[in-house]
Amino acid sequence: MRRLLLLTFLIAISADLYSQDTIPVFISANLFEDAPAEQIHLRISDSLTNEVLYDSIALVEIEAGFKDTVYLSSGTFKCEIPFIGALVGMPSIKLLNGYEIPWGYPDYEYYLIKLPEDLISYSSFPVIACDSITSPSQKYTWVSSGIYKDTVTNVYGYDSIMTITLTVNIPDMTVTQTDITLASNETGAIYEWLDCENTYTHIAGATNRDFTPSENGTYAVRVTKNECTDTSSCFTITSIGINLNPESLDFNLYPNPSSGIITIKLGNTTDFKLVVINSIGQIIRNHYYYGIKESTLDLGNLKGIYSIQLETINGNFYNKKIIRF
């Protein structure tokens, strides 16, 4: 007597997770050799209720073989082959993603398939980013390095679960200014110093981590590291060629430290330009005064240490630090 073959389909699919009402299972069989058509008997029933859902005795022909598609809803099913012709090969059971169920599990007694696990695709891959990235599903924004999971729908209508190892390489774009020298705080990178006032033109030869300009201006650094490039803020240098000797002018600023309002006092009435620069080299005030001997300057709510630079109409310069508390 031919041995009974059991094909067990374990289908565990959540109706609210997937949109499909039924799941196609593709069955085919062929003859071993040229011979008259032989029969195959296939029966599928619900393993819980024993309701027969499919019962067919079909011919396996020489050229066409045997092919059929069974549509199953969510649940657990048992597929039996009560009879199979002597020259009929074991049937091939495939899912819509092309996965073929191996025969003989366990103990060469039946086929076993689990859904939707075998219809779900899994992948793992690295991603290198220079900034935050949006996940493939568009549901998440990742801003730091780490291992993330995301799920999208694959071409078969089921989940494609991705494990993404993300490396975010954001260069340190801060710059330290010491007098007229600028230095990038990123180490081990490629540096390009730029002239902000000349459409960020690269300054010839300025490729070191630090940069000392030869003339007053506004400068930034472009940093490249780990295949990522970014550009710093612009920093203003105004004291090149300035006579910083406080005795060269009869000029006073008070009080220092100040709560916000400082008094500017000159020995004689004159015209002058006053520039206020914060601790990172940014100009926050730039104002001309005409025919005055004394005036006031409001630093506002910007607390910190400021450089006050003054240039008179006669070309005299003065530079002094003011503390705003």
C-alpha positions as CSV (number, residue, x, y, z in Angstrom):
1,M,0.0,0.0,0.0
2,R,1.3,3.4,-0.9
3,R,2.3,5.4,2.1
4,L,-0.1,8.3,3.1
5,L,1.5,11.7,2.5
6,L,0.5,14.6,4.8
7,L,1.0,18.2,3.7
8,T,0.5,20.5,6.7
9,F,0.1,24.2,6.1
10,L,0.5,26.3,9.2
11,I,-0.9,29.7,8.3
12,A,-0.9,32.3,11.1
13,I,-1.8,35.6,9.5
14,S,-3.5,38.5,11.1
15,A,-6.4,40.0,9.2
16,D,-5.8,43.5,10.5
17,L,-2.1,43.3,9.6
18,Y,-2.4,42.2,6.0
19,S,-4.8,43.3,3.3
20,Q,-5.1,39.9,1.5
21,D,-8.3,37.9,2.1
22,T,-6.7,34.7,0.8
23,I,-3.3,33.4,0.3
24,P,-2.4,31.6,-2.9
25,V,-0.5,28.2,-2.7
26,F,0.8,26.9,-6.0
27,I,0.9,23.1,-6.5
28,S,2.5,21.3,-9.4
29,A,3.6,17.8,-10.3
30,N,5.2,16.0,-13.3
31,L,5.9,12.5,-14.5
32,F,9.3,10.9,-14.1
33,E,9.3,9.6,-17.7
34,D,7.2,9.5,-20.8
35,A,4.2,7.4,-19.9
36,P,0.4,7.5,-20.0
37,A,-1.1,10.1,-17.7
38,E,-1.4,9.1,-14.1
39,Q,-3.5,10.4,-11.3
40,I,-2.8,12.4,-8.2
41,H,-5.4,12.9,-5.4
42,L,-5.1,16.1,-3.3
43,R,-7.3,16.9,-0.4
44,I,-7.0,20.1,1.8
45,S,-9.0,20.5,5.0
46,D,-9.1,22.9,8.0
47,S,-7.1,21.3,10.7
48,L,-9.4,22.7,13.4
49,T,-12.8,22.0,12.0
50,N,-11.9,19.3,9.5
51,E,-13.9,21.1,6.9
52,V,-12.7,20.0,3.4
53,L,-11.8,23.0,1.4
54,Y,-10.3,21.3,-1.7
55,D,-10.6,17.7,-2.9
56,S,-9.4,16.9,-6.4
57,I,-8.4,13.8,-8.4
58,A,-6.4,15.1,-11.3
59,L,-4.4,13.7,-14.2
60,V,-0.7,14.3,-14.5
61,E,-0.1,14.5,-18.2
62,I,3.1,13.8,-20.1
63,E,3.8,17.4,-21.3
64,A,1.5,19.6,-19.2
65,G,2.0,17.9,-15.9
66,F,-0.4,19.0,-13.2
67,K,-0.8,22.5,-11.9
68,D,-3.3,24.1,-9.6
69,T,-3.6,27.1,-7.3
70,V,-5.3,26.8,-3.9
71,Y,-6.5,30.0,-2.2
72,L,-6.5,29.7,1.6
73,S,-7.7,32.2,4.2
74,S,-6.0,32.7,7.6
75,G,-5.7,29.5,9.6
76,T,-4.0,26.1,9.9
77,F,-4.6,23.6,7.1
78,K,-3.8,20.0,6.4
79,C,-3.1,18.9,2.9
80,E,-3.3,15.1,2.3
81,I,-2.3,13.1,-0.8
82,P,-4.3,9.9,-0.4
83,F,-3.1,8.5,-3.8
84,I,-0.2,9.4,-6.2
85,G,0.7,7.5,-9.4
86,A,3.8,5.4,-9.5
87,L,5.5,7.6,-12.1
88,V,4.3,10.9,-10.6
89,G,7.1,12.9,-8.9
90,M,6.5,14.4,-5.5
91,P,4.5,17.6,-6.0
92,S,6.1,21.0,-5.7
93,I,4.5,23.4,-3.2
94,K,5.4,27.0,-3.7
95,L,4.3,30.3,-2.2
96,L,3.7,33.6,-4.0
97,N,7.2,34.8,-3.1
98,G,8.8,31.8,-4.9
99,Y,9.7,30.0,-1.7
100,E,9.4,26.2,-2.2
101,I,8.4,24.1,0.7
102,P,11.0,21.3,1.4
103,W,9.7,17.8,1.2
104,G,10.2,15.4,4.1
105,Y,9.8,17.6,7.2
106,P,9.8,15.9,9.6
107,D,10.8,12.3,9.1
108,Y,9.8,12.3,5.4
109,E,6.1,12.2,6.3
110,Y,4.8,15.6,5.1
111,Y,5.5,19.1,4.0
112,L,5.4,21.9,6.4
113,I,4.9,25.6,5.7
114,K,4.5,28.6,8.0
115,L,2.7,31.7,6.9
116,P,3.2,34.6,6.9
117,E,6.7,34.0,8.2
118,D,7.8,32.5,4.9
119,L,6.2,35.3,2.9
120,I,7.9,38.0,5.0
121,S,11.3,39.1,3.6
122,Y,14.2,40.0,5.9
123,S,17.3,42.0,5.1
124,S,20.2,43.6,6.9
125,F,22.5,46.3,5.5
126,P,24.7,49.2,6.6
127,V,23.9,52.9,5.8
128,I,26.4,55.7,6.1
129,A,24.8,59.2,6.4
130,C,26.2,62.7,6.8
131,D,23.1,64.0,8.5
132,S,19.8,62.6,9.8
133,I,18.0,60.3,7.4
134,T,14.4,59.3,6.9
135,S,13.6,55.6,7.2
136,P,12.4,53.7,4.1
137,S,8.9,53.7,5.4
138,Q,9.0,57.4,5.9
139,K,7.7,56.9,9.4
140,Y,11.0,57.7,11.3
141,T,13.8,60.2,11.3
142,W,17.1,58.8,12.6
143,V,19.6,61.4,13.8
144,S,22.4,59.3,15.4
145,S,24.3,56.1,14.8
146,G,22.7,52.9,15.9
147,I,20.9,49.8,14.7
148,Y,17.3,50.4,13.6
149,K,14.4,48.3,12.3
150,D,11.9,49.4,9.7
151,T,9.1,47.7,7.9
152,V,7.7,48.3,4.4
153,T,5.4,46.3,2.1
154,N,7.2,43.9,-0.3
155,V,6.3,43.2,-3.8
156,Y,4.1,40.3,-2.6
157,G,2.0,42.5,-0.3
158,Y,3.6,41.3,2.9
159,D,6.1,42.8,5.3
160,S,9.7,43.5,4.3
161,I,11.6,43.8,7.6
162,M,14.9,45.7,7.4
163,T,17.6,45.9,10.0
164,I,19.7,48.9,9.3
165,T,23.1,49.6,10.9
166,L,23.3,53.4,10.6
167,T,26.5,55.4,11.0
168,V,26.0,59.1,11.0
169,N,29.2,61.0,10.3
170,I,28.6,64.6,11.1
171,P,31.9,66.6,11.2
172,D,32.5,69.0,14.1
173,M,31.8,72.3,12.4
174,T,32.8,74.5,15.4
175,V,35.7,76.9,15.0
176,T,37.9,78.4,17.7
177,Q,39.1,82.0,17.2
178,T,42.3,83.2,18.9
179,D,43.0,86.8,18.0
180,I,43.3,86.6,14.2
181,T,43.8,82.8,13.9
182,L,40.9,80.5,13.2
183,A,41.1,76.7,14.0
184,S,38.7,73.9,13.1
185,N,37.8,71.8,16.1
186,E,37.5,68.7,13.9
187,T,40.7,66.6,13.8
188,G,42.0,64.2,11.1
189,A,40.0,65.8,8.3
190,I,40.5,67.6,5.0
191,Y,40.2,71.4,5.4
192,E,39.5,74.1,2.9
193,W,39.3,77.7,4.1
194,L,36.9,79.9,2.2
195,D,36.4,83.6,1.7
196,C,32.7,84.2,2.6
197,E,32.7,87.7,1.1
198,N,33.8,86.3,-2.3
199,T,31.1,83.6,-2.8
200,Y,32.9,81.2,-0.6
201,T,35.9,81.0,-2.9
202,H,38.6,78.6,-1.8
203,I,41.7,80.4,-0.5
204,A,44.8,79.1,-2.3
205,G,47.0,77.1,0.0
206,A,44.7,77.3,3.0
207,T,44.3,73.6,3.7
208,N,45.6,73.3,7.3
209,R,43.4,72.8,10.4
210,D,44.2,76.4,11.4
211,F,44.2,79.5,9.3
212,T,45.6,83.0,9.8
213,P,44.4,85.4,7.1
214,S,46.6,88.1,5.7
215,E,43.8,90.7,5.5
216,N,40.6,91.5,7.3
217,G,37.6,89.7,6.1
218,T,35.0,86.9,6.8
219,Y,36.1,83.3,6.6
220,A,34.7,79.8,6.9
221,V,36.1,76.3,6.7
222,R,34.8,73.4,4.7
223,V,35.6,70.1,6.4
224,T,35.5,66.6,4.8
225,K,35.8,63.5,6.9
226,N,34.4,59.9,6.5
227,E,33.0,60.9,3.1
228,C,30.9,63.7,4.6
229,T,31.5,67.4,3.9
230,D,30.0,70.4,5.7
231,T,30.9,74.1,6.0
232,S,31.2,76.1,9.2
233,S,29.7,79.5,10.0
234,C,31.5,82.5,8.8
235,F,33.9,84.3,11.2
236,T,35.0,88.0,10.9
237,I,38.5,89.2,11.3
238,T,38.8,93.0,11.6
239,S,42.0,93.6,13.7
240,I,44.7,92.9,11.1
241,G,46.9,96.0,10.8
242,I,45.1,97.7,13.8
243,N,47.2,99.5,16.3
244,L,46.0,97.9,19.5
245,N,48.0,100.3,21.7
246,P,45.4,101.9,24.0
247,E,47.6,104.9,24.5
248,S,47.1,105.9,20.9
249,L,43.6,107.2,21.6
250,D,42.0,109.1,24.4
251,F,39.2,106.6,24.4
252,N,37.2,105.0,27.2
253,L,34.4,102.4,27.6
254,Y,32.6,102.0,30.9
255,P,31.3,100.3,33.0
256,N,33.2,97.1,32.4
257,P,31.8,94.6,33.3
258,S,28.4,96.0,32.1
259,S,24.8,95.0,32.6
260,G,24.1,96.0,29.0
261,I,24.5,99.8,28.5
262,I,28.1,101.0,28.0
263,T,29.3,104.6,27.6
264,I,31.7,105.5,24.8
265,K,33.8,108.6,25.6
266,L,36.5,110.2,23.5
267,G,38.9,113.0,24.4
268,N,37.8,115.1,21.4
269,T,34.8,115.3,19.1
270,T,35.3,113.1,16.1
271,D,33.8,110.7,13.5
272,F,34.4,107.0,14.1
273,K,33.1,103.5,13.3
274,L,32.4,101.0,16.1
275,V,32.3,97.3,15.6
276,V,31.2,94.8,18.3
277,I,32.3,91.2,17.9
278,N,31.2,88.2,20.0
279,S,33.4,85.4,21.4
280,I,33.0,83.3,18.2
281,G,33.9,86.1,15.8
282,Q,30.5,87.2,14.7
283,I,29.8,90.9,14.2
284,I,26.7,91.8,16.2
285,R,27.0,95.6,16.0
286,N,28.5,97.8,13.2
287,H,27.7,101.5,13.5
288,Y,29.1,104.9,12.4
289,Y,29.1,107.9,14.7
290,Y,29.6,111.4,13.4
291,G,30.8,114.5,15.3
292,I,30.4,113.2,18.8
293,K,32.5,113.1,21.9
294,E,30.4,110.8,24.0
295,S,27.6,108.2,23.3
296,T,26.1,105.0,24.6
297,L,25.9,101.5,23.2
298,D,23.3,98.9,24.2
299,L,24.6,95.3,24.1
300,G,21.0,94.1,24.7
301,N,20.5,90.7,26.4
302,L,23.5,89.0,24.7
303,K,25.6,88.0,27.7
304,G,29.3,87.1,27.2
305,I,32.7,88.6,26.3
306,Y,32.8,91.1,23.5
307,S,35.5,92.7,21.5
308,I,34.9,96.5,20.9
309,Q,36.8,97.8,17.9
310,L,36.9,101.5,17.0
311,E,38.3,103.2,14.0
312,T,38.4,107.0,13.8
313,I,38.4,109.1,10.7
314,N,42.1,109.8,11.2
315,G,42.9,106.1,11.0
316,N,43.5,105.5,14.7
317,F,42.3,102.2,16.0
318,Y,41.3,100.8,19.4
319,N,40.4,97.3,20.6
320,K,39.0,96.4,24.0
321,K,37.2,93.6,25.7
322,I,33.9,94.1,27.4
323,I,32.1,91.7,29.7
324,R,28.3,91.7,29.5
325,F,26.9,89.9,32.6
